[in-house]
């Protein structure tokens, strides 16, 4: 099937070619209803403008777009810092597109498409995000680099962290302290990063001759209330099955676990050790300070910006891997200690 043109979009939307062109160029002269009408036709027919040609024609090659899941996410400041440290010394500027916390980047992508301003895109993925439209943009001439989406779309370059090794380090640390009943507050188990962290913990258990116990795993999604409820359920297990250590899938969940243990009169780390993942700033300042795995968020931003700039400036190397996995590091603080002797 032949690729649609602006003329085709105009015919299908019942508008003039000049009006469609105004929409694509994000002109303020276009009313919102007309803009929605054109974008709806573009989405229905998978129309992807040639962004590279548009940017060159308009002289707007100096903007790099970032689509982020929400500026309130605790690690976004580090990612933004890493990108900015690379971009600030170049001719490029950064423009942010946010998708709040909805599970579809459709609105942000529509804004990118209608503006035609960006020479390239850095996309910070949030969980189970559909990437088909980003692949279409990439094929249409707009370079796209993903952050924290390893393996999700092999056609797109991506930078992420080694979640498997992070889980492995947690398992080895807790086992080295004598813990044998290690429970997991898993979060949404269908998400790749959760699966990799779980696989790392399982590998550590099997190294020690232990089989993972499904009864010590709790899926929680993102809801804090569910994290707290699952923590209570684990504490209510019979004494011979009750965990001596809890691994939360990220630091925010670990904070909820710590608070729930405090309310239950359980001492950390004397009775139960607690481990998180990510090492956000607050992890060092809760009580007790949280043992966790550090993800190199700023480095993710730096590497992603470097990849995109190399494409935009025509210096991309065939030797550069398309899927870059950065090391994670175990940060040991006061929330972990040897397993209680009476357990």
KAKABEL-V927181 format. One record per helix or strand of 2 or more residues. SS is the DSSP state (H for helix, E for strand). FROM is the first residue (numbers start at 1). LEN is the number of residues. If there is no record, write none. Layout:
ss = {SS/SS}
from = {FROM/FROM}
len = {LEN/LEN}
This chain:
ss = {H/H/H/H/E/H/E/H/E/H/E/E/H/E/H/H/E/H/E/H/E/H/E/H/E/E}
from = {6/17/32/51/63/76/93/106/120/132/143/157/163/182/192/214/217/224/245/251/273/281/291/297/323/329}
len = {8/8/13/8/6/12/6/10/5/8/5/5/14/6/16/3/3/12/4/13/3/4/4/16/4/3}
